[in-house]
Amino acid sequence: MIIVIKEGTEAEKMEALQEELRTQGVEVDVSRGKRKTLLGLIGNTSRINQSHVKSLDFVEQVIRIDEPYTRASRAFHPEDTVVTLANGTQIGGKKLTVMAGPCSVETPEQMTTLAAHMRKTGAAVMRGGAFKPRTSPYSFQGLKETGLEMLCRAARKEKLPVVTEIMSADKLDVFLQQEVDIIQIGARNMQNFELLRAVGKTRKPILLKRGLSATIEEWLMAAEYIMAGGNPNVILCERGIRTYETYTRNTLDLSAVLAVKRQSHLPIIVDPSHATGKRWMVPALAKAAIVAGADGIMVEVHNNPSEALCDGEESITPDMFDELMQSLRQLAPICGREL
């Protein structure tokens, strides 16, 4: 349920209403827009006397929402959310954000070289995997804490924020100590509810990837878990879903970008690398994602993809990344965006 408060209402009246509602067993989230203030009621609202609330002279409207998520819903938060990183980088709004780097951190030299190239070419965020969830237990699992340190050191040298994946809640202290700018929740962990609750207790920006077979509602409900913990800084990432098609690694669902923009206020980026598993498809689908309305892209870039320890076949080369950035600079103004 959402209660729309009239413009100019005294703070004391709103606070009194909130207290009354809380005594009836619901949580109250406040969203202040440019002209209106919305009170989002979370929990069992069956005890709320809707007629009584409507009769209050400072209440403009009472809306029952059908979606099972409230905090992530555009009905509760009509204006787009812009997530701001510690260095001032913004994700959402008019800005297009490019996150780029290798699938897996391998060596200090690799990370130093790629970080310098990312900064020179114009990437806003450096990505890299230190903890790698792999289907096979015999595949390369990442360098873990050592890799995380390599990634952060290389990115900091170039003054780039870092995004990297966390696998379990017990590693959260390590990520916070390293001052990781964006903590990524991977597709396999989208419904790891204990992990979602744990990152929800932080105020770190969270990049939430869509699950392998998750519906859009399930994805937004996962975001709701994080936001219910008190962390509003959620960025969604469409990375392809599993279908019957086997030509590509996954099926990139660009319609999800439009659906999310309609249903939610959260920013959304697209990962065409994991979606397709094919290097040659990445640039075209990255551009298609921007045209569809995505707030940015995440791509894998490796200086020598043929020798990559993980996902080399979907990693573009630095030269391909340069060409992609040039194309995006031309495309962004056409889409009413800035790069």
C-alpha positions as CSV (number, residue, x, y, z in Angstrom):
1,M,0.0,0.0,0.0
2,I,1.2,3.5,-0.8
3,I,-0.1,6.7,0.8
4,V,0.4,9.9,-1.2
5,I,0.8,12.9,1.1
6,K,-0.2,16.4,-0.2
7,E,2.4,18.9,-0.9
8,G,3.2,21.3,2.0
9,T,2.0,18.9,4.8
10,E,3.6,19.6,8.2
11,A,6.2,17.1,9.3
12,E,4.5,16.6,12.6
13,K,1.3,15.3,10.9
14,M,3.3,12.8,8.7
15,E,5.3,11.6,11.7
16,A,2.1,11.1,13.7
17,L,0.5,9.0,10.9
18,Q,3.7,6.9,10.5
19,E,3.7,6.1,14.2
20,E,0.0,5.2,14.0
21,L,0.7,2.9,11.1
22,R,3.6,1.2,12.8
23,T,1.5,0.3,15.8
24,Q,-0.6,-1.7,13.4
25,G,2.3,-3.9,12.5
26,V,3.6,-2.5,9.2
27,E,6.9,-0.9,8.3
28,V,6.8,2.6,6.8
29,D,9.3,3.7,4.1
30,V,9.3,7.4,3.2
31,S,10.0,8.5,-0.4
32,R,10.3,12.3,-1.0
33,G,9.9,13.4,-4.5
34,K,10.1,16.9,-6.0
35,R,6.4,17.6,-5.3
36,K,5.0,14.7,-3.3
37,T,5.9,12.5,-0.4
38,L,5.0,8.8,-0.5
39,L,4.6,6.5,2.4
40,G,5.2,2.9,1.4
41,L,3.7,0.3,3.8
42,I,5.5,-3.0,4.0
43,G,4.0,-6.0,5.7
44,N,0.4,-7.2,6.3
45,T,-1.7,-4.2,5.5
46,S,-5.1,-5.9,6.0
47,R,-5.4,-4.3,9.4
48,I,-5.1,-0.8,8.0
49,N,-8.3,1.2,7.9
50,Q,-8.1,2.5,4.4
51,S,-11.2,4.7,4.7
52,H,-9.8,6.4,7.8
53,V,-6.4,7.1,6.1
54,K,-8.2,8.5,3.1
55,S,-10.3,10.9,5.3
56,L,-7.2,12.7,6.6
57,D,-7.0,16.2,5.2
58,F,-3.3,15.9,4.2
59,V,-3.7,12.5,2.4
60,E,-4.1,12.9,-1.3
61,Q,-4.5,9.3,-2.3
62,V,-4.2,5.7,-1.1
63,I,-2.9,3.2,-3.6
64,R,-2.9,-0.6,-3.3
65,I,-0.1,-2.1,-5.4
66,D,-0.2,-5.5,-6.9
67,E,3.6,-6.2,-7.0
68,P,5.0,-8.2,-4.0
69,Y,7.9,-5.7,-3.8
70,T,7.4,-2.2,-2.5
71,R,10.8,-0.5,-2.1
72,A,11.9,-1.6,-5.6
73,S,8.6,-0.6,-7.2
74,R,8.3,2.5,-9.4
75,A,4.8,3.1,-7.9
76,F,6.5,3.8,-4.5
77,H,9.5,5.7,-6.0
78,P,8.4,7.3,-9.3
79,E,11.7,9.0,-10.0
80,D,14.7,7.1,-11.3
81,T,17.3,6.2,-8.7
82,V,20.9,7.3,-9.4
83,V,23.5,5.3,-7.4
84,T,26.6,7.4,-6.6
85,L,29.9,5.7,-5.9
86,A,32.5,7.0,-3.3
87,N,34.5,8.8,-6.0
88,G,31.4,10.6,-7.4
89,T,30.8,8.2,-10.4
90,Q,27.0,8.0,-11.0
91,I,25.1,5.0,-12.3
92,G,21.7,5.9,-13.7
93,G,20.1,9.1,-14.8
94,K,21.6,10.7,-17.9
95,K,25.0,9.0,-17.5
96,L,26.0,5.8,-19.3
97,T,28.4,3.7,-17.2
98,V,30.9,1.3,-18.7
99,M,32.3,-1.4,-16.5
100,A,35.2,-3.3,-18.0
101,G,38.0,-5.7,-17.2
102,P,38.9,-9.3,-17.2
103,C,36.6,-12.1,-16.1
104,S,39.3,-13.3,-13.7
105,V,42.3,-11.6,-12.0
106,E,45.4,-13.5,-13.1
107,T,48.6,-11.6,-12.5
108,P,49.7,-8.1,-11.2
109,E,51.1,-7.2,-14.6
110,Q,47.8,-8.1,-16.4
111,M,45.8,-6.0,-14.0
112,T,48.2,-3.0,-14.1
113,T,48.1,-3.1,-17.9
114,L,44.4,-3.4,-18.2
115,A,43.6,-0.8,-15.6
116,A,45.7,1.8,-17.4
117,H,44.0,0.9,-20.6
118,M,40.5,1.1,-19.1
119,R,41.2,4.5,-17.7
120,K,42.7,5.8,-20.9
121,T,39.8,4.5,-23.0
122,G,37.1,5.9,-20.7
123,A,35.7,3.0,-18.6
124,A,34.1,4.3,-15.5
125,V,34.5,1.2,-13.3
126,M,37.1,-1.6,-13.3
127,R,35.7,-5.2,-13.1
128,G,37.5,-8.4,-12.3
129,G,36.8,-11.7,-10.6
130,A,38.8,-12.8,-7.6
131,F,36.3,-15.4,-6.3
132,K,35.0,-17.4,-9.2
133,P,31.9,-19.6,-9.0
134,R,32.5,-22.4,-11.6
135,T,30.3,-25.2,-12.7
136,S,33.1,-27.7,-12.4
137,P,35.0,-28.0,-9.1
138,Y,38.2,-28.7,-11.2
139,S,38.0,-25.3,-13.1
140,F,40.0,-22.3,-12.0
141,Q,38.3,-20.9,-8.9
142,G,40.1,-17.5,-8.8
143,L,43.0,-16.1,-6.7
144,K,40.6,-15.2,-3.9
145,E,42.0,-12.7,-1.4
146,T,45.2,-12.3,-3.3
147,G,43.3,-11.6,-6.5
148,L,41.1,-9.1,-4.7
149,E,44.1,-7.2,-3.5
150,M,45.7,-7.2,-7.0
151,L,42.4,-5.9,-8.5
152,C,42.0,-3.1,-6.0
153,R,45.7,-2.0,-6.1
154,A,45.7,-1.8,-9.9
155,A,42.4,0.1,-10.1
156,R,43.3,2.5,-7.3
157,K,46.5,3.4,-9.1
158,E,44.4,4.6,-12.0
159,K,41.7,6.1,-9.7
160,L,39.1,3.7,-11.0
161,P,36.3,2.3,-8.8
162,V,36.1,-1.5,-8.5
163,V,33.2,-4.0,-9.0
164,T,33.8,-7.6,-8.1
165,E,31.7,-10.6,-7.0
166,I,31.3,-11.9,-3.5
167,M,30.5,-15.6,-3.0
168,S,29.4,-15.8,0.7
169,A,28.5,-13.5,3.6
170,D,31.6,-14.6,5.5
171,K,33.8,-12.7,3.0
172,L,32.0,-9.4,3.5
173,D,34.5,-8.0,6.0
174,V,37.3,-8.6,3.5
175,F,35.4,-6.7,0.8
176,L,34.8,-3.8,3.1
177,Q,38.4,-3.8,4.3
178,Q,39.5,-3.6,0.7
179,E,37.0,-0.8,0.1
180,V,35.4,-2.5,-2.9
181,D,33.2,0.2,-4.5
182,I,30.5,-2.1,-5.9
183,I,29.8,-5.6,-4.5
184,Q,28.5,-7.9,-7.2
185,I,26.0,-10.7,-6.4
186,G,26.3,-13.2,-9.2
187,A,23.6,-15.1,-11.1
188,R,24.0,-18.2,-9.0
189,N,23.6,-16.3,-5.8
190,M,20.6,-14.1,-6.8
191,Q,18.4,-16.1,-4.4
192,N,21.0,-16.6,-1.7
193,F,18.8,-14.8,0.8
194,E,21.3,-14.9,3.7
195,L,23.9,-13.2,1.4
196,L,21.3,-10.6,0.2
197,R,20.4,-9.8,3.9
198,A,24.1,-9.4,4.7
199,V,24.8,-6.9,2.0
200,G,21.5,-5.2,2.8
201,K,23.0,-4.2,6.1
202,T,25.8,-2.3,4.4
203,R,25.4,0.9,2.4
204,K,27.7,-0.3,-0.4
205,P,26.3,-0.2,-3.9
206,I,25.3,-3.7,-4.9
207,L,25.3,-5.0,-8.5
208,L,22.6,-7.7,-8.6
209,K,22.8,-10.0,-11.6
210,R,19.7,-11.8,-12.8
211,G,19.5,-15.5,-12.0
212,L,20.0,-18.1,-14.7
213,S,16.3,-18.8,-15.0
214,A,14.8,-16.0,-12.9
215,T,11.7,-14.2,-13.8
216,I,11.8,-10.4,-13.6
217,E,9.5,-10.5,-10.5
218,E,11.9,-12.9,-8.8
219,W,14.8,-10.6,-9.7
220,L,13.1,-7.6,-8.3
221,M,12.1,-9.5,-5.2
222,A,15.8,-10.3,-4.7
223,A,16.5,-6.6,-4.9
224,E,13.8,-6.1,-2.3
225,Y,15.7,-8.3,0.1
226,I,18.7,-6.0,-0.1
227,M,16.6,-2.8,0.2
228,A,14.6,-4.2,3.1
229,G,17.8,-4.4,5.0
230,G,18.2,-0.7,4.6
231,N,20.5,-0.5,1.6
232,P,18.9,1.5,-1.3
233,N,22.0,1.3,-3.5
234,V,21.0,-1.5,-5.8
235,I,22.0,-1.8,-9.5
236,L,20.4,-4.5,-11.6
237,C,22.3,-6.4,-14.3
238,E,20.7,-8.4,-17.1
239,R,23.3,-11.1,-18.1
240,G,21.2,-13.5,-20.2
241,I,18.9,-16.3,-19.1
242,R,18.9,-20.0,-19.8
243,T,16.6,-21.1,-22.6
244,Y,16.5,-24.1,-25.0
245,E,18.9,-22.2,-27.4
246,T,22.4,-23.7,-27.4
247,Y,24.2,-21.5,-30.0
248,T,24.9,-18.9,-27.4
249,R,25.9,-19.4,-23.8
250,N,22.6,-17.8,-22.6
251,T,19.8,-15.8,-24.3
252,L,20.2,-12.0,-23.8
253,D,16.8,-10.7,-22.7
254,L,16.8,-7.0,-23.8
255,S,13.1,-6.8,-23.2
256,A,14.0,-7.1,-19.5
257,V,15.5,-3.6,-19.7
258,L,12.2,-2.1,-20.7
259,A,10.3,-4.2,-18.2
260,V,12.5,-3.1,-15.3
261,K,12.3,0.5,-16.3
262,R,8.5,0.3,-16.2
263,Q,8.3,-1.7,-13.0
264,S,11.2,-0.3,-11.0
265,H,13.2,2.9,-10.4
266,L,16.5,1.0,-10.0
267,P,19.2,1.5,-12.6
268,I,19.9,-1.4,-14.9
269,I,23.0,-2.4,-16.9
270,V,23.6,-5.2,-19.4
271,D,26.4,-7.8,-19.6
272,P,26.6,-9.0,-23.2
273,S,29.8,-11.1,-22.5
274,H,28.2,-13.6,-20.2
275,A,24.9,-13.4,-22.1
276,T,26.4,-14.7,-25.4
277,G,29.7,-16.4,-24.6
278,K,30.9,-15.2,-28.0
279,R,33.4,-12.4,-28.4
280,W,32.2,-11.2,-31.8
281,M,28.6,-10.7,-30.5
282,V,29.6,-8.4,-27.6
283,P,30.0,-5.0,-29.3
284,A,26.8,-5.2,-31.3
285,L,24.7,-6.3,-28.3
286,A,26.4,-3.7,-26.0
287,K,25.2,-1.0,-28.4
288,A,21.7,-2.6,-28.7
289,A,21.5,-2.5,-24.9
290,I,22.1,1.2,-24.8
291,V,19.4,1.8,-27.5
292,A,17.0,-0.3,-25.4
293,G,17.5,2.1,-22.5
294,A,20.1,0.4,-20.3
295,D,22.0,2.7,-18.0
296,G,25.3,1.1,-18.9
297,I,27.2,-2.1,-19.9
298,M,29.6,-4.5,-18.3
299,V,32.0,-6.2,-20.7
300,E,34.9,-8.6,-20.3
301,V,38.2,-7.3,-21.7
302,H,41.4,-9.4,-21.7
303,N,44.8,-8.5,-23.1
304,N,45.3,-12.1,-24.4
305,P,41.9,-13.9,-24.5
306,S,43.3,-17.1,-26.0
307,E,45.3,-17.7,-22.9
308,A,42.7,-16.4,-20.3
309,L,42.2,-18.7,-17.4
310,C,38.5,-18.1,-17.5
311,D,36.0,-17.3,-20.3
312,G,38.5,-16.2,-22.9
313,E,36.1,-16.9,-25.7
314,E,33.7,-14.2,-24.6
315,S,36.4,-11.6,-23.7
316,I,37.0,-8.8,-26.2
317,T,40.5,-7.5,-26.8
318,P,41.7,-4.0,-25.8
319,D,41.5,-2.9,-29.4
320,M,37.9,-4.1,-29.7
321,F,37.1,-2.3,-26.5
322,D,38.5,1.0,-27.9
323,E,36.3,0.6,-31.0
324,L,33.3,-0.1,-28.8
325,M,33.9,3.0,-26.7
326,Q,34.2,5.2,-29.9
327,S,30.8,3.8,-31.1
328,L,29.2,4.4,-27.7
329,R,30.4,8.0,-27.7
330,Q,28.6,8.5,-31.0
331,L,25.5,6.6,-29.9
332,A,25.0,8.1,-26.4
333,P,23.7,11.6,-27.6
334,I,21.3,10.0,-30.0
335,C,19.8,8.1,-27.0
336,G,19.7,11.3,-24.9
337,R,22.6,10.1,-22.7
338,E,26.1,11.1,-21.8
339,L,29.2,8.9,-21.7
